Amino acid sequence: MPVQSVLLLAVVGVLLVLVIWFDLSWLGAFLAFGLLAATILALPIATRSAAVIVPPGEARTGEGTGSDAALAAFADALVDPCLVLDSRSNLVHANGAARRRFPAIGVGRRLTLALRNPQLLQAVEAAQRTGRVQTVEIHETLPSETWDKVVIAPLLRSGEHPDQLVMTVQSLTELKRVDAMRSDFIANASHELRTPLASLLGFIDTLLGPAANDPAARERFLGIMRGQADRMSKLVDDLLSLSRIEMHQHIRPTATIELAGLLREVRDGLQTQAEAAQLDFVLSLPEGPAQTTGDRGQLYEVFENLLDNALKYGVGGKTVEVVLQPANKPGFAHQVSVIDHGPGVPPEHVPRLTERFYRIDAETSRKRKGTGLGLAIVKHIVSRHRGQLSIRSQLGQGMRVDVLLP
């Protein structure tokens, strides 16, 4: 209730008491009420208004408070970390992503006490001084290696000098890692192609020069050149295959595949290589149908690569076992195991076998016409089929590769 109304009611009450108990005339009471009412209504406006104290850091007008709240709500809606700073670099607001990314920050605390990166602090100072947007890339190595793109945008409300700064942080870590992987991939692919190409060029020069009239040398060199050309062709085919798989990685296959028949077909296609390696395929297949959803061509490539690897690196084991059985893991229906009894590999190398161009012994792999991409292709195809790949090996105990399919 307004202060004036309360005072007027109090005056009325006092005059009524005077009229009733002290026999004051009604005319006198009316005149007294008029004089007092005029006095109350003439009081200065300043005495009728409650003083408002604005805490430090808060807006000084109703409009400012609303805009600050809107800015905080906007920052909270962002997925990337967002911080709002005042003109003294004190933190006014941080959204949830910023608090998770920078746990040392706190509202009211100076940015320089929480984030000590010199580049970032210089960019904040430059944004405050010039009133212009500043962009800086930050590289941190501890506790883990990260890259961030930070944009500091001045917020101009009352003039040219920024009242606040809005700082957003975009993570570049994954992009940097992908870029590094792409660079490594290009370097490795170039190296793998350069080696047989250099060999081809050397033999061609020899055939055009000293061995031009030597039929025996020409026949031997042409055989070597054919082998190097086959190696380059296989590498290019694997690179194109890997590219096609990655292009459709997000698209899940929908065709129905009968696994037992597919495995028999792969076995028959590699029978000549198995005889040359003096190894026998031993298939263990269920009697009934074993169907899964997948891309037949890609699954054929998976098992062709696995059986081919078993023939190349399972020398001395006499047999390569191929077992199709129900999966004993929730979410999967079938398990295909390819088991060789060769020399095996040390356990520390097993986690890296699916990396592109990773080889334990590069020279041995090249002699066996390996491209270093077979298991990488297998991993990507199995992943596209929402399956799971498992590799186990011990020195002297061969290798076992399990493919789980839904």
C-alpha positions as CSV (number, residue, x, y, z in Angstrom):
1,M,0.0,0.0,0.0
2,P,1.4,3.5,-0.8
3,V,2.8,5.5,2.1
4,Q,0.4,8.4,1.5
5,S,-2.7,6.2,2.0
6,V,-1.3,4.7,5.2
7,L,-0.7,8.3,6.6
8,L,-4.2,9.5,5.6
9,L,-5.8,6.5,7.3
10,A,-3.8,7.2,10.5
11,V,-5.0,10.9,10.5
12,V,-8.6,9.8,10.1
13,G,-8.3,7.5,13.1
14,V,-6.7,10.1,15.3
15,L,-9.4,12.7,14.4
16,L,-12.2,10.2,15.2
17,V,-10.7,9.6,18.6
18,L,-10.6,13.4,19.2
19,V,-14.2,13.9,18.2
20,I,-15.6,11.0,20.3
21,W,-13.5,11.2,23.4
22,F,-12.6,14.9,23.6
23,D,-15.7,16.5,22.0
24,L,-13.9,18.0,19.1
25,S,-16.4,19.6,16.7
26,W,-16.9,17.9,13.4
27,L,-16.1,21.1,11.5
28,G,-12.7,21.4,13.3
29,A,-12.0,17.8,12.6
30,F,-12.7,18.3,8.9
31,L,-10.5,21.4,8.7
32,A,-7.7,19.6,10.5
33,F,-7.9,16.6,8.2
34,G,-7.8,18.9,5.1
35,L,-4.6,20.6,6.3
36,L,-2.9,17.3,7.2
37,A,-3.9,15.7,3.9
38,A,-2.5,18.6,1.9
39,T,0.8,18.4,3.8
40,I,1.1,14.6,3.2
41,L,0.4,14.8,-0.5
42,A,3.0,17.6,-0.9
43,L,5.9,15.5,0.5
44,P,8.9,15.3,-2.0
45,I,8.9,12.3,-4.4
46,A,12.3,11.2,-3.1
47,T,10.8,10.5,0.4
48,R,8.0,8.4,-1.2
49,S,10.3,6.0,-3.1
50,A,12.4,3.2,-1.7
51,A,16.1,3.4,-2.5
52,V,17.5,0.6,-4.8
53,I,21.0,-0.6,-4.2
54,V,22.6,-2.2,-7.2
55,P,25.2,-4.8,-6.2
56,P,28.6,-4.5,-7.9
57,G,28.7,-6.3,-11.3
58,E,25.0,-6.2,-11.8
59,A,23.1,-4.0,-14.2
60,R,22.0,-0.6,-13.1
61,T,18.7,-0.4,-14.9
62,G,15.8,-2.8,-15.5
63,E,16.8,-2.9,-19.2
64,G,20.3,-4.0,-18.4
65,T,19.2,-6.7,-16.0
66,G,17.0,-8.1,-18.7
67,S,19.7,-8.1,-21.4
68,D,22.2,-9.7,-19.0
69,A,19.7,-12.5,-18.3
70,A,19.1,-12.9,-22.0
71,L,22.8,-13.1,-22.6
72,A,23.3,-15.7,-19.9
73,A,20.4,-17.8,-21.4
74,F,21.9,-17.5,-24.9
75,A,25.3,-18.7,-23.5
76,D,23.7,-21.6,-21.7
77,A,22.0,-22.7,-25.0
78,L,25.4,-23.1,-26.7
79,V,27.0,-26.5,-27.1
80,D,30.6,-25.1,-27.1
81,P,32.1,-23.4,-23.9
82,C,31.0,-19.8,-23.6
83,L,32.2,-17.2,-21.0
84,V,31.0,-13.7,-20.4
85,L,33.6,-11.3,-18.9
86,D,33.2,-7.7,-17.6
87,S,35.5,-4.8,-18.5
88,R,38.1,-5.9,-15.8
89,S,38.3,-9.5,-17.1
90,N,36.2,-10.8,-14.2
91,L,34.0,-13.8,-15.0
92,V,30.3,-12.8,-15.1
93,H,28.8,-16.0,-16.4
94,A,30.0,-19.4,-17.7
95,N,27.7,-22.0,-19.4
96,G,27.8,-25.6,-18.5
97,A,30.3,-26.6,-21.2
98,A,32.7,-23.9,-20.1
99,R,32.5,-25.1,-16.4
100,R,33.3,-28.6,-17.5
101,R,36.1,-27.5,-19.8
102,F,37.7,-25.0,-17.3
103,P,36.9,-26.3,-13.8
104,A,39.2,-23.7,-12.2
105,I,37.0,-20.7,-13.3
106,G,34.5,-19.1,-11.0
107,V,32.0,-16.3,-11.2
108,G,33.6,-13.0,-10.0
109,R,37.1,-14.4,-10.4
110,R,39.6,-12.8,-12.7
111,L,40.3,-14.8,-15.9
112,T,44.1,-14.3,-15.4
113,L,43.9,-16.4,-12.2
114,A,42.1,-19.3,-13.8
115,L,43.5,-19.4,-17.3
116,R,47.2,-18.6,-17.6
117,N,47.8,-19.0,-21.4
118,P,49.7,-15.9,-22.5
119,Q,48.2,-15.9,-26.0
120,L,44.6,-16.0,-24.6
121,L,45.3,-13.2,-22.1
122,Q,46.8,-11.0,-24.8
123,A,43.8,-11.6,-27.0
124,V,41.4,-10.6,-24.2
125,E,43.4,-7.4,-23.5
126,A,43.4,-6.6,-27.2
127,A,39.7,-7.0,-27.5
128,Q,39.1,-4.7,-24.5
129,R,41.6,-2.1,-25.8
130,T,40.5,-2.0,-29.5
131,G,36.8,-3.1,-29.3
132,R,37.5,-5.6,-32.1
133,V,36.9,-9.3,-32.3
134,Q,40.1,-11.3,-31.6
135,T,40.7,-15.0,-32.6
136,V,43.5,-17.1,-31.2
137,E,44.4,-20.8,-31.4
138,I,45.5,-22.4,-28.2
139,H,47.6,-25.6,-28.0
140,E,47.9,-27.3,-24.6
141,T,49.9,-30.5,-23.8
142,L,48.8,-31.1,-20.2
143,P,47.0,-33.1,-18.9
144,S,46.4,-34.2,-22.5
145,E,47.2,-32.7,-25.9
146,T,44.4,-30.4,-27.0
147,W,43.8,-27.6,-29.6
148,D,41.1,-24.9,-29.2
149,K,40.0,-22.0,-31.3
150,V,39.0,-19.1,-29.0
151,V,37.0,-16.1,-30.3
152,I,36.7,-13.0,-28.0
153,A,33.9,-10.7,-29.1
154,P,33.4,-7.2,-27.5
155,L,29.8,-6.5,-26.4
156,L,29.1,-2.8,-27.0
157,R,26.1,-1.3,-25.1
158,S,26.8,2.2,-24.1
159,G,29.5,3.4,-26.5
160,E,32.6,2.4,-28.4
161,H,34.3,1.0,-25.3
162,P,33.2,-2.7,-24.6
163,D,31.1,-3.2,-21.4
164,Q,31.6,-7.0,-21.6
165,L,33.4,-9.6,-23.6
166,V,31.9,-12.8,-24.9
167,M,34.4,-15.6,-25.3
168,T,33.6,-18.8,-27.1
169,V,35.8,-21.9,-27.3
170,Q,35.7,-24.4,-30.2
171,S,37.6,-27.6,-29.9
172,L,39.9,-28.4,-32.8
173,T,41.5,-31.5,-31.2
174,E,39.6,-34.1,-33.3
175,L,40.2,-32.1,-36.5
176,K,43.9,-31.9,-35.8
177,R,44.1,-35.6,-35.1
178,V,42.2,-36.5,-38.3
179,D,44.5,-34.1,-40.2
180,A,47.6,-35.8,-38.7
181,M,46.1,-39.2,-39.6
182,R,45.5,-38.1,-43.2
183,S,49.0,-36.7,-43.5
184,D,50.5,-40.0,-42.1
185,F,48.2,-42.0,-44.5
186,I,49.3,-40.0,-47.5
187,A,53.0,-40.3,-46.5
188,N,52.7,-44.1,-46.0
189,A,50.7,-44.6,-49.2
190,S,53.3,-42.6,-51.2
191,H,56.1,-44.6,-49.7
192,E,54.4,-47.9,-50.4
193,L,53.9,-46.9,-54.1
194,R,57.3,-45.3,-54.5
195,T,59.2,-48.5,-53.6
196,P,57.9,-50.7,-56.4
197,L,57.8,-47.8,-58.8
198,A,61.5,-47.1,-58.2
199,S,62.2,-50.8,-58.8
200,L,60.2,-50.8,-62.0
201,L,62.1,-47.7,-63.3
202,G,65.5,-49.3,-62.4
203,F,64.7,-52.5,-64.3
204,I,63.3,-50.5,-67.3
205,D,66.6,-48.5,-67.5
206,T,68.6,-51.7,-67.3
207,L,66.5,-53.3,-70.1
208,L,67.0,-50.2,-72.2
209,G,70.7,-50.2,-71.5
210,P,73.1,-53.0,-70.5
211,A,70.6,-55.8,-70.8
212,A,69.0,-54.7,-74.1
213,N,70.4,-57.7,-75.9
214,D,70.4,-60.3,-73.0
215,P,67.4,-62.6,-73.4
216,A,68.0,-64.3,-70.0
217,A,68.2,-61.1,-68.1
218,R,65.2,-59.6,-69.9
219,E,63.1,-62.6,-69.0
220,R,64.2,-62.5,-65.3
221,F,63.7,-58.7,-65.1
222,L,60.3,-58.8,-66.7
223,G,59.2,-61.4,-64.1
224,I,60.3,-59.1,-61.3
225,M,58.7,-56.1,-62.9
226,R,55.4,-58.0,-63.2
227,G,55.5,-58.8,-59.5
228,Q,56.1,-55.1,-58.6
229,A,53.3,-54.0,-60.9
230,D,51.0,-56.5,-59.3
231,R,52.0,-55.2,-55.9
232,M,51.2,-51.6,-56.9
233,S,47.9,-52.7,-58.4
234,K,46.9,-54.5,-55.2
235,L,47.8,-51.5,-53.1
236,V,45.7,-49.2,-55.4
237,D,42.8,-51.6,-55.2
238,D,43.0,-51.7,-51.4
239,L,43.2,-47.9,-51.2
240,L,40.1,-47.5,-53.4
241,S,38.3,-50.2,-51.4
242,L,39.1,-48.5,-48.1
243,S,37.9,-45.2,-49.5
244,R,34.6,-46.7,-50.7
245,I,34.0,-48.3,-47.3
246,E,34.7,-45.1,-45.4
247,M,32.3,-43.2,-47.8
248,H,29.4,-45.5,-46.8
249,Q,30.5,-46.1,-43.2
250,H,27.3,-44.4,-41.8
251,I,24.9,-46.5,-44.0
252,R,24.0,-49.8,-42.5
253,P,23.6,-52.7,-45.0
254,T,20.1,-54.2,-45.4
255,A,20.5,-57.4,-47.5
256,T,20.2,-60.9,-46.1
257,I,23.4,-63.0,-46.3
258,E,23.8,-66.8,-45.8
259,L,27.2,-67.0,-44.0
260,A,27.9,-70.8,-44.4
261,G,27.6,-70.6,-48.2
262,L,29.7,-67.4,-48.3
263,L,32.5,-69.0,-46.3
264,R,32.6,-72.0,-48.6
265,E,32.8,-69.7,-51.6
266,V,35.8,-67.8,-50.0
267,R,37.5,-71.1,-49.2
268,D,37.1,-72.4,-52.8
269,G,38.5,-69.1,-54.2
270,L,41.7,-69.4,-52.1
271,Q,42.2,-73.1,-52.6
272,T,45.1,-72.7,-55.1
273,Q,47.0,-70.4,-52.6
274,A,46.3,-72.9,-49.8
275,E,47.9,-75.7,-51.9
276,A,50.9,-73.5,-52.7
277,A,51.4,-72.8,-49.0
278,Q,50.9,-76.5,-48.2
279,L,48.0,-75.6,-45.8
280,D,44.5,-77.1,-45.6
281,F,41.3,-75.3,-44.8
282,V,39.2,-76.9,-42.1
283,L,35.6,-75.6,-42.1
284,S,33.3,-76.1,-39.1
285,L,29.8,-75.0,-40.2
286,P,26.4,-75.4,-38.6
287,E,23.9,-77.7,-40.3
288,G,21.0,-75.2,-40.5
289,P,21.0,-71.8,-42.1
290,A,23.1,-69.0,-40.6
291,Q,21.7,-65.7,-41.9
292,T,22.8,-62.1,-41.1
293,T,22.1,-58.7,-42.5
294,G,25.0,-57.3,-44.5
295,D,26.7,-56.4,-47.8
296,R,27.7,-59.6,-49.4
297,G,30.6,-58.2,-51.4
298,Q,32.1,-56.5,-48.3
299,L,31.7,-59.6,-46.1
300,Y,33.3,-61.7,-48.8
301,E,36.2,-59.2,-48.7
302,V,36.4,-59.5,-44.9
303,F,36.8,-63.3,-44.9
304,E,38.9,-63.3,-48.0
305,N,41.4,-61.0,-46.2
306,L,41.4,-63.0,-43.0
307,L,41.9,-66.4,-44.8
308,D,44.5,-64.9,-47.0
309,N,46.4,-63.5,-44.0
310,A,46.2,-66.9,-42.3
311,L,47.7,-68.5,-45.4
312,K,50.5,-65.9,-45.5
313,Y,51.4,-65.9,-41.9
314,G,50.3,-69.4,-40.7
315,V,53.1,-71.2,-42.5
316,G,54.2,-74.3,-40.6
317,G,50.8,-74.9,-39.0
318,K,49.4,-77.3,-41.6
319,T,45.8,-76.2,-41.2
320,V,43.7,-73.0,-41.1
321,E,40.5,-73.4,-39.2
322,V,37.3,-71.5,-40.1
323,V,34.5,-71.9,-37.5
324,L,31.0,-70.5,-37.7
325,Q,29.0,-70.7,-34.5
326,P,26.3,-68.8,-32.6
327,A,27.7,-65.8,-30.7
328,N,27.8,-66.0,-26.9
329,K,27.7,-62.2,-26.5
330,P,24.4,-60.2,-26.2
331,G,23.5,-58.2,-29.3
332,F,25.3,-60.6,-31.7
333,A,23.9,-63.7,-33.5
334,H,27.0,-65.2,-35.3
335,Q,30.7,-65.6,-34.6
336,V,33.1,-66.5,-37.4
337,S,36.6,-67.5,-36.2
338,V,39.7,-67.8,-38.4
339,I,42.5,-69.7,-36.6
340,D,46.0,-70.4,-37.9
341,H,48.7,-72.3,-36.1
342,G,51.7,-70.3,-37.4
343,P,54.4,-68.5,-35.4
344,G,52.0,-65.9,-34.1
345,V,53.0,-62.3,-33.0
346,P,54.0,-60.7,-29.7
347,P,50.9,-59.6,-27.7
348,E,52.1,-55.9,-27.6
349,H,51.7,-55.7,-31.4
350,V,48.1,-57.1,-31.5
351,P,46.3,-53.8,-30.7
352,R,48.0,-52.0,-33.7
353,L,47.5,-54.7,-36.3
354,T,44.3,-53.0,-37.7
355,E,46.2,-49.7,-38.2
356,R,46.8,-48.7,-41.8
357,F,50.3,-49.8,-43.1
358,Y,51.3,-51.1,-39.7
359,R,53.7,-54.0,-40.0
360,I,55.7,-56.0,-37.5
361,D,58.3,-56.9,-40.1
362,A,58.0,-54.7,-43.2
363,E,60.4,-56.8,-45.3
364,T,58.7,-60.1,-44.6
365,S,55.3,-58.5,-45.3
366,R,56.4,-57.2,-48.7
367,K,57.9,-60.6,-49.6
368,R,54.5,-62.1,-48.9
369,K,52.8,-59.4,-51.0
370,G,51.0,-57.7,-48.1
371,T,49.9,-54.1,-48.5
372,G,49.4,-53.3,-44.8
373,L,45.8,-52.5,-45.4
374,G,44.0,-55.9,-45.1
375,L,43.1,-55.8,-41.4
376,A,42.3,-52.0,-41.6
377,I,39.7,-52.9,-44.3
378,V,38.3,-55.7,-42.2
379,K,37.9,-53.4,-39.2
380,H,36.1,-50.7,-41.2
381,I,33.7,-53.3,-42.8
382,V,32.9,-55.0,-39.5
383,S,32.3,-51.6,-38.0
384,R,29.9,-50.6,-40.8
385,H,28.0,-53.9,-40.1
386,R,27.7,-52.9,-36.4
387,G,29.9,-55.9,-35.6
388,Q,32.9,-56.5,-33.5
389,L,36.5,-57.6,-34.3
390,S,38.7,-59.4,-31.9
391,I,42.4,-60.5,-32.5
392,R,44.4,-62.7,-30.1
393,S,47.9,-64.1,-30.6
394,Q,50.9,-65.4,-28.7
395,L,54.4,-66.2,-30.0
396,G,54.5,-69.8,-31.1
397,Q,50.7,-70.2,-30.7
398,G,49.4,-68.8,-34.0
399,M,46.6,-66.2,-34.3
400,R,42.9,-66.2,-33.8
401,V,40.6,-63.6,-35.3
402,D,36.9,-63.5,-34.3
403,V,34.2,-61.6,-36.2
404,L,30.9,-61.1,-34.3
405,L,27.9,-60.1,-36.5
406,P,24.4,-59.1,-35.5
